[in-house]
Amino acid sequence: MGVKSIPPAPRLCRWPRWRLEVEAMLVHQYQARFVRPPNPVAQHLRCFARLDGDIGAALPYLNTRLKGHQFCPDPPSLTLKFPGKLVTLTGREIAINMVKDQDEAFGLLAWLIREINATWERRGEISPRFEVAPPPRLLDILKLLPRTNCRACGQPTCMVFAMQVGQGAQGLEACPALEPENRQKLADYLQSFHLLD
């Protein structure tokens, strides 16, 4: 467990400007806690970061900028999906379901806190979003796959692969049998769901 402060960027050295920007920041520091999941053979960690500021009001703006996966208005929470990870932001906490080590967690937390503070600073330019885009339809993905169940992607069936693609857990490159024309059609389709950003 440790407390991390966010050092001011070098461009904030001039006192009057630094003072204004620090006042606009929602998060200055956090306290991180790491736990192993209940599975005794798991090699990853879970990370929980307690924030010194309340980011609840910033979540609809972050939902717009970071293209949230799930948004709940009451109590406010935003879940983001990254390859192999879910990150949930609540008023005073960030929870990451899977990191390989503390360094990976600290890197992701530093990026998230920069995004939180930058989004809050520019909230006047951002339209808040109080919902998330609907997920892609499984059958729309499946119909463009080869449907040979060849297992080259590491999944037992093309249906399972389609489900993982639709959740953002697998990329299209994992299917070597995917025809170039269908690969492009799928990429275009998935782009509207922000799964290939």
trRosetta pair geometry for C-beta under 8 A, 3 or more apart (Angstrom, degrees):
i j d omega theta_ij theta_ji phi_ij phi_ji
1 31 6.5 20 -178 176 95 95
1 32 6.6 -174 -141 86 53 57
1 33 5.2 1 -104 -98 98 71
1 34 7.7 -154 -73 14 59 76
2 31 7.1 -166 98 -146 26 64
2 32 6.0 -6 55 48 71 95
3 29 5.8 30 178 164 94 126
3 30 7.3 180 -148 92 59 33
3 31 5.0 -30 -94 -94 73 80
4 29 6.0 179 89 -154 48 81
4 30 5.8 -7 54 57 93 78
4 31 7.8 167 14 -90 69 32
4 32 6.7 30 -5 -12 113 111
4 106 6.8 156 -84 -137 159 102
4 109 7.3 102 61 112 152 135
4 110 7.9 -92 146 -78 146 87
5 28 6.6 -16 -146 150 79 81
5 29 4.4 -37 -101 -94 58 113
6 25 7.8 -162 73 -166 139 148
6 27 7.0 83 -10 117 141 85
6 28 6.0 -138 34 -168 102 41
6 29 6.4 -153 -4 -81 76 54
6 110 7.4 147 -115 -134 95 77
6 113 5.9 -144 -83 127 140 140
6 114 7.9 169 -150 -69 135 70
6 117 7.9 178 124 -27 167 152
8 12 4.2 -102 171 73 118 135
8 13 7.7 151 114 -70 125 49
8 18 6.1 26 -162 -144 157 109
8 21 7.8 109 -140 93 109 123
8 22 7.1 -50 -94 -77 119 104
9 12 5.3 96 62 -4 73 104
10 13 6.3 -8 -178 -37 53 109
12 17 6.5 -142 -140 110 61 96
12 18 4.1 102 169 -106 89 86
12 21 5.7 -107 -121 60 121 143
12 22 7.6 109 -177 -47 141 90
13 18 6.6 -60 152 -59 1 129
14 17 4.9 49 82 28 103 109
14 18 6.2 173 78 -18 46 96
15 18 5.6 -62 -137 39 24 113
15 19 6.1 26 167 -23 64 107
16 19 5.9 -56 -150 32 28 112
16 20 6.8 25 156 -16 62 105
17 20 5.9 -56 -152 36 34 110
17 21 6.3 25 156 -13 68 109
18 21 6.0 -63 -147 41 29 105
18 22 6.1 27 158 -20 67 109
19 22 6.0 -54 -143 35 27 109
19 23 6.5 29 157 -20 61 106
20 23 5.9 -57 -153 33 29 111
20 24 6.8 24 152 -17 63 107
21 24 5.6 -57 -152 36 37 111
21 25 6.9 49 148 -36 65 96
21 121 7.3 4 -143 -113 77 137
22 25 5.5 -41 -155 12 40 118
22 28 7.5 42 -160 -100 91 112
24 117 7.4 100 114 -170 84 85
24 120 6.6 164 163 113 83 101
24 121 4.7 71 145 -103 134 87
25 28 5.9 96 116 -72 132 74
25 53 7.4 -180 130 -16 74 164
25 117 4.6 -10 -131 -133 80 119
25 120 7.4 108 -137 74 28 133
25 121 7.7 -8 -78 -60 51 105
26 51 7.9 10 132 166 92 135
26 53 4.3 179 165 119 63 142
26 54 7.3 -96 -169 72 106 40
26 55 5.2 100 142 -95 145 79
26 58 6.0 -89 -38 -28 166 145
26 116 5.9 -95 59 145 123 108
26 117 6.0 -156 29 -96 80 66
26 120 5.0 136 -25 -34 116 170
27 30 6.6 4 -172 -54 119 99
27 51 5.1 -66 -117 -157 113 114
27 52 6.4 121 -145 49 63 79
27 53 4.8 -136 -82 39 51 114
27 55 6.6 -12 -47 -63 109 116
27 113 5.0 -109 92 -145 135 101
27 116 5.7 40 11 95 125 138
27 117 6.2 -111 44 -60 84 99
28 52 5.6 -50 51 69 86 134
28 53 6.8 99 2 -26 76 115
29 52 5.1 45 62 -9 75 135
30 49 4.4 22 162 176 138 106
30 50 6.2 156 -164 75 77 45
30 51 5.1 -33 -104 -99 98 54
30 52 6.7 -131 -81 -12 47 81
30 94 7.4 -18 -144 24 154 112
30 109 6.6 -125 62 -180 150 131
30 113 7.0 -136 -19 -81 128 136
31 49 7.0 155 73 -157 37 59
31 50 4.6 -12 56 55 94 103
32 47 6.1 -23 -161 -164 105 102
32 48 7.2 145 -155 80 54 46
32 49 4.8 -22 -96 -100 74 82
32 50 7.9 -160 -73 19 27 69
32 102 7.6 119 125 -147 144 97
32 105 6.6 125 -158 132 142 128
32 106 7.2 -81 -41 -85 168 78
32 109 6.8 -88 -86 -59 125 168
33 47 7.3 145 76 -157 47 52
33 48 4.8 -18 61 64 98 96
33 49 7.7 -180 19 -81 67 36
33 50 7.4 45 -6 -14 107 99
34 45 4.7 -13 -166 -177 108 133
34 46 7.0 148 -156 75 56 48
34 47 5.6 -21 -100 -100 75 70
34 48 7.9 -174 -77 23 30 70
34 102 6.2 -75 -62 -90 153 93
34 105 7.0 -160 -93 4 110 170
35 45 6.9 133 67 -164 31 79
35 46 5.1 -23 65 60 84 100
35 48 7.5 21 4 0 106 108
36 42 6.1 151 -175 78 92 114
36 45 6.3 -62 -90 -113 53 63
36 46 7.4 135 -128 13 8 87
37 42 4.7 33 52 27 106 174
37 44 7.1 28 -3 77 113 88
37 46 6.0 101 -65 -28 78 115
39 42 4.1 98 82 -37 104 107
43 100 7.4 -1 126 -141 94 73
44 98 4.8 12 149 -156 153 83
44 99 6.3 146 -170 68 97 31
44 100 5.8 -64 -116 -100 83 41
45 98 7.7 127 69 -150 41 39
45 99 5.3 -34 66 67 91 86
45 100 7.5 39 18 134 88 8
45 101 6.8 85 8 -115 126 23
45 102 7.1 5 49 -64 164 61
45 105 6.9 -62 89 -44 123 134
46 95 7.4 -1 176 -171 101 86
46 96 6.7 176 -160 87 56 64
46 97 6.0 -29 -121 -153 97 33
46 98 6.9 -28 -90 -75 67 39
46 99 7.5 130 -109 19 20 85
47 94 7.8 -6 115 109 97 90
47 95 7.2 165 90 -154 58 42
47 96 4.3 10 54 48 101 108
47 99 5.5 19 -17 10 120 134
47 102 7.8 130 -96 -120 121 59
47 105 4.1 147 -74 -138 160 136
47 109 7.4 -110 141 -54 143 118
48 93 6.2 -15 -170 -167 88 115
48 94 7.5 161 -156 83 42 52
48 95 5.3 -5 -107 -106 76 78
48 96 7.9 -153 -68 25 37 68
49 93 6.6 150 78 -157 53 60
49 94 4.4 -3 54 55 107 98
49 95 7.8 -160 23 -71 68 37
49 96 7.9 40 -7 -6 101 100
49 105 8.0 168 -52 168 113 108
49 109 5.4 127 -62 -124 162 131
50 92 6.4 12 -160 145 68 95
50 93 5.7 -26 -104 -101 52 84
51 54 7.6 146 97 -82 118 26
51 55 6.4 1 101 -14 168 111
51 92 5.0 -147 55 -163 92 57
51 93 6.4 -151 3 -76 91 29
51 94 6.8 82 -46 -12 109 91
53 92 7.6 -170 93 -116 28 78
54 57 7.4 66 120 3 95 90
54 91 4.9 -16 -152 179 87 94
54 92 5.7 -42 -103 -70 64 87
55 58 4.7 -58 -171 43 78 118
55 59 6.5 102 132 -51 86 80
55 62 7.8 31 164 -22 117 143
55 89 6.4 -61 96 171 134 116
55 91 6.3 167 52 -157 60 35
55 92 7.3 149 17 -82 81 35
55 116 5.5 -47 -129 -158 138 129
55 120 7.7 -107 -135 -64 83 129
56 59 6.0 -34 -161 -7 36 116
56 75 7.6 -72 -126 177 125 85
56 76 4.3 120 -154 58 88 138
56 90 7.4 -3 -87 168 84 53
56 91 3.8 -7 -56 -107 105 87
57 76 7.9 155 -58 25 28 176
57 120 8.0 77 94 -121 94 104
58 61 5.4 -66 -165 47 59 112
58 62 5.7 60 139 -25 86 106
58 116 5.9 83 124 -160 154 81
58 119 5.9 107 -171 101 111 113
58 120 4.7 -52 -105 -80 126 97
58 123 7.0 -111 -121 -83 76 129
59 62 5.4 -54 -140 40 34 112
59 63 6.2 46 156 -29 65 100
59 71 7.1 146 151 -141 109 99
59 76 4.8 163 34 169 152 118
59 77 7.1 -124 -142 -141 155 6
59 78 4.6 -178 -159 -26 102 121
59 89 6.3 180 -108 102 100 114
60 63 5.3 -44 -148 26 34 120
60 64 7.0 37 152 -18 60 98
60 71 7.4 79 -103 -160 62 140
60 76 7.9 -79 -36 -141 80 123
60 128 3.4 39 128 -170 118 112
60 129 5.9 175 -171 54 78 39
60 130 5.4 -18 -121 -78 118 67
61 64 5.8 -50 -159 31 36 112
61 65 6.5 22 150 -8 67 108
61 119 4.9 149 124 164 113 111
61 120 7.0 134 76 -84 149 47
61 123 4.9 -67 -101 -119 158 92
61 126 4.8 87 -148 100 95 137
61 128 5.2 -56 -66 -99 61 83
62 65 5.7 -60 -140 46 36 103
62 66 5.3 -5 175 15 76 117
62 68 7.1 78 116 -58 80 112
62 78 5.8 151 92 81 116 171
62 89 6.8 -26 103 65 159 157
62 115 6.9 88 -128 136 101 106
62 116 6.6 -13 -86 -106 130 65
62 119 5.3 95 -80 124 71 172
63 66 7.0 -59 -112 55 16 84
63 67 7.7 58 177 -113 47 10
63 68 4.1 -44 -132 -2 76 131
63 71 5.0 23 -112 -88 141 136
63 78 5.4 -136 -74 -125 89 129
63 128 7.2 61 52 -167 108 68
63 129 4.6 -130 108 73 111 96
63 130 7.4 114 71 -84 159 21
63 132 6.9 -112 -163 -83 113 79
64 67 7.9 0 173 -69 19 47
64 126 5.4 153 84 178 144 109
64 127 6.1 156 -115 77 153 63
64 128 6.2 -129 -26 -132 126 28
64 129 4.4 138 -72 -2 81 108
65 115 6.9 177 115 -173 135 105
65 119 5.3 -130 9 -107 155 119
65 126 6.4 -38 -53 -133 100 144
66 78 7.8 95 70 150 123 135
66 80 5.6 -41 141 -108 126 129
66 115 6.5 67 -69 168 121 145
67 80 7.9 89 80 -131 60 89
67 133 7.6 -15 -163 6 90 119
67 194 3.9 -134 173 170 153 168
67 197 6.6 116 34 12 155 157
68 71 5.1 80 110 -57 150 98
68 78 4.8 -89 -118 -165 139 100
68 79 6.6 99 -169 66 95 47
68 80 5.9 -82 -122 -85 62 68
68 129 7.6 -175 27 90 112 118
68 132 5.2 -103 96 -100 91 111
69 79 4.9 -65 67 104 102 90
69 80 5.9 131 1 -135 100 20
69 81 4.1 88 -65 -20 143 105
69 86 7.4 -93 56 -133 153 91
69 132 6.3 35 155 -153 15 155
69 168 7.8 -105 -101 17 124 145
70 77 7.8 0 110 109 96 95
70 78 7.3 164 87 -156 58 40
70 79 4.1 18 48 42 98 115
70 132 5.9 -85 -104 -8 25 155
71 77 7.5 174 -151 88 41 54
71 78 5.3 -1 -108 -109 76 75
71 79 7.7 -142 -64 25 40 70
71 129 7.3 -171 -34 114 169 84
71 130 6.5 -171 127 -176 140 36
71 131 6.1 -164 60 -130 125 19
71 132 5.1 155 4 -40 98 96
72 75 7.1 36 116 74 111 46
72 76 6.8 165 92 -141 71 27
72 77 4.7 12 49 49 107 91
72 78 7.8 -151 27 -68 67 40
73 76 6.1 -17 -160 -95 33 72
73 130 5.8 20 -79 -163 118 104
75 90 6.9 37 121 -154 113 105
75 91 6.9 -66 168 -24 114 115
76 90 6.9 136 96 -151 67 59
76 91 6.2 97 67 -63 101 83
77 88 5.9 2 -178 -175 112 101
77 89 6.7 163 -157 83 61 51
77 90 4.7 -21 -104 -95 92 78
78 88 7.2 162 83 -153 42 55
78 89 4.8 -8 59 56 92 101
79 86 5.8 -9 -171 -174 109 101
79 87 7.0 153 -156 80 57 44
79 88 4.7 -22 -99 -98 81 80
79 89 7.8 -174 -80 19 34 67
80 86 7.3 152 77 -160 49 51
80 87 4.6 -15 59 63 99 99
80 88 7.8 -173 19 -78 67 33
80 89 7.4 40 -8 -8 104 104
81 85 7.5 154 -160 87 44 59
81 86 6.0 -21 -104 -106 65 70
81 87 8.0 -165 -73 24 21 76
81 167 7.2 -135 -162 170 149 69
81 168 4.9 107 133 65 128 148
82 85 4.3 -4 66 62 101 106
82 86 7.7 -174 29 -80 73 23
82 87 6.6 38 -1 -8 111 111
82 168 7.8 -120 -171 137 6 128
83 168 6.8 -121 -86 150 55 87
83 169 6.9 115 -145 -138 60 37
83 171 7.6 -20 -108 -42 127 100
84 98 6.3 -96 150 89 86 134
84 169 6.6 95 -70 -141 49 78
85 96 6.3 -16 -166 -165 118 90
85 97 6.1 164 -154 53 63 89
85 98 5.3 -139 -105 59 76 90
85 99 7.4 43 -110 -71 128 65
85 108 7.9 -107 159 -128 167 159
86 96 7.8 162 85 -151 48 45
86 97 4.6 36 53 3 88 131
86 98 7.8 69 26 12 68 92
87 94 6.6 -6 -175 -173 98 94
87 95 7.1 164 -156 83 50 51
87 96 5.1 -10 -107 -103 84 74
87 97 7.5 -127 -72 2 42 80
87 108 7.3 -149 -94 162 142 129
87 112 7.1 -144 167 -92 149 142
88 94 7.4 162 84 -156 49 47
88 95 4.7 -6 57 56 97 101
88 97 8.0 69 -4 -42 97 93
89 93 7.6 176 -151 93 43 50
89 94 5.4 -12 -104 -106 73 77
89 112 7.5 -174 -83 -175 122 129
89 116 7.7 176 -144 -90 148 120
90 93 4.9 9 53 54 103 87
90 94 7.9 -167 25 -75 66 35
90 95 7.7 32 -1 -4 103 103
94 109 6.4 147 86 -119 148 89
94 112 6.1 113 -131 118 155 156
96 99 5.6 41 122 -37 131 109
96 105 6.0 -180 57 -126 150 92
96 108 6.3 92 -100 100 152 146
96 109 7.8 -101 -28 -63 135 86
99 102 7.6 91 117 -87 133 21
99 104 4.5 178 -168 92 103 114
99 105 4.3 97 132 -63 177 88
99 108 7.0 -135 -102 15 125 139
100 104 5.2 81 43 -1 83 152
101 104 5.5 104 55 8 66 99
101 105 7.4 -127 105 -1 39 92
102 105 5.4 -57 -150 39 39 114
102 106 6.1 37 155 -20 72 104
103 106 5.8 -53 -143 37 31 109
103 107 6.4 33 156 -19 63 106
104 107 5.8 -56 -151 36 30 113
104 108 6.4 26 155 -14 65 108
105 108 5.9 -59 -148 40 31 107
105 109 6.0 29 156 -18 67 110
106 109 5.6 -53 -141 40 31 112
106 110 6.2 36 157 -24 64 104
107 110 5.9 -52 -148 32 28 111
107 111 6.6 25 154 -15 62 105
108 111 5.8 -56 -151 38 32 111
108 112 6.2 32 153 -19 67 108
109 112 5.6 -55 -143 38 32 111
109 113 6.2 29 159 -18 67 107
110 113 6.0 -57 -146 37 27 107
110 114 6.5 29 154 -18 62 105
111 114 5.8 -56 -152 36 31 111
111 115 6.4 29 152 -17 65 107
112 115 5.5 -57 -150 39 33 112
112 116 6.2 36 152 -23 68 104
113 116 5.4 -45 -142 33 35 115
113 117 6.3 29 160 -13 65 106
114 117 6.1 -61 -147 42 27 105
114 118 6.0 23 158 -15 66 113
115 118 5.9 -57 -137 42 27 108
115 119 5.9 29 161 -21 64 111
116 119 6.0 -60 -147 37 22 109
116 120 6.4 19 157 -17 61 109
117 120 5.8 -55 -145 37 30 110
117 121 6.3 32 155 -21 64 107
118 121 5.7 -54 -147 36 30 113
118 122 6.4 1 161 6 65 112
119 122 6.3 -74 -145 53 27 90
119 123 6.5 61 151 -72 64 78
119 126 6.7 -14 -159 -2 82 165
120 123 5.6 -10 -151 -36 34 115
122 125 4.9 -42 175 38 91 113
122 126 6.1 83 118 -21 88 108
123 126 5.6 -69 -141 43 40 107
123 128 7.7 17 -161 -63 97 97
129 132 7.6 94 136 -85 119 43
133 192 7.7 -170 -174 143 151 74
133 193 5.8 -170 111 -131 136 63
133 194 6.9 133 29 11 145 107
135 166 6.2 70 168 168 107 102
135 167 7.6 -4 -150 -91 129 56
135 193 6.8 58 -150 -146 39 137
136 140 6.3 -116 175 69 91 121
136 141 6.1 79 133 -47 125 112
136 166 4.7 -136 71 -135 104 91
136 189 6.7 91 -135 144 128 101
136 190 6.2 -33 -67 -107 155 68
136 193 4.9 -84 -48 -38 97 160
136 195 7.0 -50 -16 -18 130 145
137 140 4.2 81 74 2 100 110
137 141 7.2 -178 91 -7 55 82
137 166 7.7 -111 84 -124 12 136
138 141 6.0 -62 -158 36 33 107
138 142 6.1 29 152 -19 70 112
138 159 7.6 38 173 -158 117 76
138 162 5.6 95 -164 129 76 115
138 163 6.0 3 -124 -88 115 69
138 166 5.7 -69 -93 -32 64 163
139 142 5.3 -51 -136 40 37 114
139 143 6.1 41 164 -27 68 102
140 143 6.4 -48 -144 27 24 110
140 144 7.5 12 156 -7 53 108
140 189 6.4 -166 144 -173 119 149
141 144 6.4 -76 -167 39 33 102
141 145 6.8 33 146 -28 70 108
141 162 4.2 148 106 -156 115 98
141 165 5.5 167 -165 85 145 125
141 166 5.4 -125 -18 -61 155 101
141 186 6.6 71 -136 -133 71 108
141 189 7.4 -172 -87 105 68 141
141 190 7.8 59 -101 -70 106 102
142 145 5.6 -55 -151 25 39 115
142 147 7.0 70 176 -81 83 102
142 158 6.4 110 -141 130 84 103
142 159 6.1 13 -111 -105 129 61
142 162 4.2 -17 -73 -94 77 167
144 178 7.9 38 137 -146 86 103
144 182 4.4 164 -176 -165 91 105
144 185 5.6 -150 -130 91 142 119
144 186 5.0 177 108 -65 148 101
144 189 7.7 176 -6 13 157 147
145 158 4.7 162 123 -170 140 121
145 161 6.7 136 -132 90 155 120
145 162 5.9 -112 -17 -72 146 104
145 175 6.6 -100 -137 -151 97 163
145 178 6.5 -57 -131 -101 60 95
145 182 7.4 166 -78 150 23 139
145 186 7.9 67 -63 -80 69 144
146 150 7.3 2 90 -5 136 117
146 158 6.7 -147 66 -101 67 141
146 175 7.2 178 6 176 106 121
146 177 4.4 -37 -19 122 159 117
146 178 6.3 -125 -29 -87 98 47
146 179 7.3 127 -79 -19 90 85
147 158 4.9 -121 -105 48 44 164
148 158 6.9 99 37 -49 45 127
148 177 6.2 -67 30 133 134 166
149 156 7.3 -6 -159 148 99 52
149 157 4.9 -28 -117 -127 102 63
149 158 5.6 -96 -73 -14 59 86
150 153 7.9 95 76 0 86 80
150 177 5.9 106 22 -21 149 148
151 154 7.0 70 -180 -85 69 9
151 155 6.7 -147 -128 72 59 42
151 156 6.5 -2 -101 -122 101 29
152 175 7.0 99 84 -141 104 47
152 176 5.1 -82 138 31 144 106
152 177 6.3 125 37 -17 142 102
153 161 4.9 57 89 -110 157 132
153 170 6.9 48 179 -165 121 144
153 174 4.4 74 -142 140 91 98
153 175 5.0 -16 -75 -84 121 67
153 176 7.8 -168 -67 3 70 72
154 174 6.9 -65 19 -174 104 118
155 158 7.7 120 93 -88 121 21
155 160 4.3 -166 179 95 123 114
155 161 4.3 179 48 -62 150 82
155 164 6.7 -153 -81 6 144 138
155 170 7.7 -47 -39 -74 130 161
156 160 5.7 64 50 14 79 150
157 160 4.9 103 58 4 79 96
157 161 7.1 -140 101 0 47 87
158 161 5.3 -53 -148 41 39 116
158 162 6.1 46 151 -25 69 102
159 162 5.6 -50 -147 33 30 113
159 163 6.6 33 152 -21 62 103
160 163 5.6 -51 -152 33 33 114
160 164 6.6 29 152 -15 65 105
161 164 5.8 -58 -150 39 32 109
161 165 6.3 35 152 -20 67 105
161 170 6.2 -87 -157 84 70 164
161 174 7.2 -161 -147 102 112 118
161 175 6.4 98 171 -76 147 114
162 165 5.6 -52 -146 36 32 113
162 166 6.3 32 154 -19 64 108
163 166 5.7 -58 -150 38 29 112
163 167 6.5 17 154 -10 64 110
164 167 5.8 -61 -145 43 33 105
164 169 4.3 -84 -164 72 86 108
164 170 4.0 58 122 -1 115 115
165 168 7.8 44 -180 -68 30 22
165 169 7.7 -88 -62 54 21 68
165 170 5.1 -59 -72 74 62 98
165 171 7.5 95 -119 -125 83 10
165 172 6.8 65 -130 -75 125 65
165 186 7.6 -29 167 -179 146 128
165 190 7.1 -87 162 -95 98 140
165 195 7.6 83 167 152 64 148
166 195 7.6 -88 -149 -101 27 162
168 195 4.6 -141 -91 -142 90 93
170 174 5.0 -75 -173 29 105 151
171 174 5.7 122 68 -13 66 96
171 196 7.6 99 -132 -115 91 86
172 175 6.3 -58 -171 32 54 102
172 178 6.3 -98 -178 75 92 170
172 183 5.6 124 161 -146 136 88
172 186 5.8 143 -105 101 133 131
172 187 6.3 -75 -6 -70 160 86
172 190 7.7 -163 -47 15 116 153
172 196 7.9 -6 -4 -100 111 123
175 178 4.2 74 107 -29 113 112
178 182 5.8 -126 -174 88 84 108
178 183 4.8 103 132 -72 117 94
178 186 7.4 -56 -166 16 137 146
179 182 4.5 76 63 17 93 105
179 183 6.7 -153 90 -14 42 86
180 183 5.4 -51 -142 32 31 117
180 184 6.5 30 159 -18 64 102
181 184 6.0 -56 -155 34 30 108
181 185 6.6 29 148 -17 63 107
182 185 5.3 -50 -143 38 38 114
182 186 6.1 39 156 -19 68 104
183 186 5.9 -57 -149 39 27 109
183 187 6.3 30 152 -21 63 107
184 187 5.5 -51 -143 36 32 113
184 188 6.3 33 155 -19 64 104
185 188 5.8 -55 -150 36 29 111
185 189 6.3 28 152 -18 64 108
186 189 5.5 -55 -145 38 33 112
186 190 6.0 24 160 -13 69 110
187 190 6.1 -58 -140 42 26 104
187 191 6.3 40 156 -36 62 103
187 196 6.1 42 -150 -57 77 172
188 191 5.8 -47 -150 18 28 118
188 192 7.7 29 155 -20 56 96
189 192 6.6 -59 -174 23 34 107
189 193 7.8 11 142 0 63 106
190 193 5.6 -65 -161 43 50 106
190 195 4.4 -76 179 60 103 118
190 196 5.2 89 111 -23 113 109
191 194 7.5 38 -176 -77 39 30
191 195 7.5 -104 -81 46 23 73
191 196 5.4 -52 -88 46 67 116
191 197 7.8 109 -142 -58 67 72
194 197 5.1 -13 -164 -16 74 125
